[in-house]
Amino acid sequence: MDPIALLPFIVIIGAMFLMTRSAKKKQRQAAEMRDQMQPGTGIRTIGGMYAVVKEIREDSVLVEIEPGTHALFAKNAIGAVLSDEEFDRITNGPEGEEFDVDTVVPDDASSLTRDEDDASSDAKPDLRKKDADGDAAGEAGKQEGEESADASDEPKGADAAKADTAEAEDAKRDEDADSK
């Protein structure tokens, strides 16, 4: 066989060897890190939770998340063993300040709505279809409760007639578009 024909296979086998070697090295480092754990050591789980190791078992670790709250994690779920200084800095803040845990989260969405003082409850948005002129159904964007000089000159039935005419024209345009 020609050695040049074997070259691609040799390169592929060499790449696979290097990849498995680096993966084994990372696994060995993770195992050494987990072996450094002792009761009282601060850790970070792979999910991002910080806790203090209370007890180390064969395949699991009992940790204290906060005073009086314990959880059992698999050893493989420990992402990092932290030094005491780093753990204190992360859990207590950069200057030893505690996190503000007195924040109140509402149980419902009532506090998320605007107050009655901010907006009048009578104001209704104009949801009517706009004509080609940009007028909302012939009324030029007026709210229903508003009065103007033009509206006072015409009887109230005229607005309803204009709206009916606009609806009829829209229906006719829709029929024409459908027939094409």
C-alpha positions in Angstrom: 0.0 0.0 0.0 1.0 3.5 -0.7 1.8 5.5 2.6 0.2 8.6 1.1 -3.1 6.8 0.9 -2.9 6.0 4.6 -2.2 9.6 5.6 -5.9 10.7 6.1 -6.5 7.7 8.3 -3.4 8.5 10.4 -4.5 12.1 10.8 -8.0 11.1 11.9 -6.7 8.6 14.4 -4.3 11.2 15.8 -7.1 13.8 16.2 -9.2 11.2 18.0 -6.4 10.4 20.4 -5.8 14.1 21.2 -9.5 14.7 21.8 -9.9 11.8 24.2 -6.7 12.7 26.0 -7.9 16.2 26.7 -11.3 14.9 27.8 -9.7 12.5 30.2 -7.5 15.3 31.5 -10.5 17.4 32.2 -12.3 14.5 34.0 -9.2 13.9 36.1 -9.1 17.6 37.1 -12.8 17.6 38.0 -12.3 14.5 40.2 -9.3 16.2 41.9 -11.4 19.3 42.5 -14.2 17.2 44.1 -11.7 15.4 46.3 -10.6 18.8 47.7 -14.1 19.2 49.2 -14.3 19.1 53.0 -17.1 19.9 55.3 -17.4 23.7 55.6 -16.1 24.3 52.0 -18.1 26.6 49.8 -19.2 25.2 46.4 -21.0 26.2 43.3 -23.2 23.6 41.6 -23.5 23.2 37.8 -26.9 24.9 38.1 -25.3 28.0 39.7 -26.4 27.5 43.3 -23.9 28.4 46.0 -23.8 26.3 49.2 -21.6 25.0 52.0 -20.6 21.3 52.2 -22.0 19.6 55.3 -21.3 16.0 54.7 -19.5 14.0 51.9 -20.8 10.6 51.0 -19.7 8.0 48.5 -21.5 9.4 45.4 -23.3 12.4 46.9 -22.8 15.5 48.9 -25.0 17.0 51.6 -24.9 20.8 51.4 -26.5 23.6 53.4 -28.0 26.2 51.1 -28.9 28.6 53.9 -29.0 28.1 57.7 -31.4 25.2 58.3 -31.9 24.3 54.6 -30.1 21.2 53.4 -30.0 19.5 50.0 -28.4 16.3 48.7 -26.5 16.6 45.4 -24.6 14.1 43.3 -20.9 14.6 43.3 -21.0 15.2 39.6 -23.3 18.1 40.1 -20.6 20.1 41.9 -19.3 22.6 39.3 -16.6 24.3 41.4 -15.0 24.2 44.8 -14.4 27.8 45.9 -11.9 29.3 48.2 -13.2 30.8 51.5 -12.4 34.3 50.3 -14.2 33.9 47.0 -17.2 32.2 48.5 -17.6 35.0 51.1 -17.2 37.6 48.3 -19.9 36.0 46.2 -22.4 35.3 48.9 -21.9 38.5 51.0 -21.2 41.0 48.3 -17.9 42.8 47.5 -17.7 44.7 50.8 -19.3 42.2 53.1 -22.8 43.6 52.5 -25.7 41.2 52.8 -28.2 40.9 49.9 -31.4 42.7 50.3 -33.9 39.9 51.1 -36.7 42.1 52.2 -37.9 42.7 48.7 -41.6 42.1 48.4 -43.0 40.4 45.3 -46.8 40.8 44.8 -48.9 37.7 44.6 -51.1 39.2 41.9 -50.8 41.7 39.1 -52.9 44.4 40.7 -49.8 46.5 41.5 -48.7 46.3 37.9 -51.7 48.2 36.5 -51.8 51.9 36.4 -53.5 53.9 39.1 -56.9 55.6 38.7 -55.3 59.0 39.2 -52.9 58.5 36.3 -55.5 57.9 33.6 -59.2 58.6 33.4 -61.4 55.6 33.2 -63.7 57.3 30.7 -61.1 57.6 27.9 -61.6 54.9 25.3 -59.2 54.1 22.5 -60.5 54.6 18.9 -60.6 51.1 17.5 -62.7 51.9 14.4 -61.4 51.3 10.8 -59.8 54.3 9.1 -61.1 55.7 5.8 -58.9 56.6 2.9 -58.7 60.1 4.3 -57.3 58.8 7.6 -60.6 59.6 9.4 -61.9 56.9 11.7 -65.2 56.0 10.2 -65.9 59.6 9.2 -65.3 61.1 12.6 -61.7 62.3 12.2 -60.4 60.4 15.3 -62.7 62.0 17.9 -63.5 60.2 21.1 -67.2 59.4 21.6 -67.7 61.7 24.6 -66.1 64.8 22.9 -68.1 67.6 21.3 -67.0 69.9 18.5 -68.5 72.6 16.3 -69.0 70.1 13.4 -70.8 67.5 15.5 -73.2 70.0 17.1 -74.3 71.2 13.6 -75.3 67.7 12.5 -78.0 65.6 14.1 -76.8 62.4 16.0 -78.4 60.1 13.5 -76.1 61.5 10.8 -73.0 59.9 12.4 -74.7 56.6 12.5 -75.7 56.9 8.8 -72.1 57.8 7.9 -70.8 54.7 9.8 -73.4 52.5 8.0 -72.4 53.9 4.7 -68.7 53.3 5.4 -69.4 49.8 6.5 -71.4 49.2 3.3 -68.5 50.5 1.2 -66.0 48.3 3.0 -68.3 45.2 2.4 -68.6 46.1 -1.3 -64.8 46.4 -1.6 -64.3 43.1 0.2 -66.8 41.4 -2.2 -65.0 42.9 -5.2 -61.6 41.7 -4.0 -63.0 38.2 -3.4 -64.5 38.0 -6.9 -61.2 38.9 -8.5 
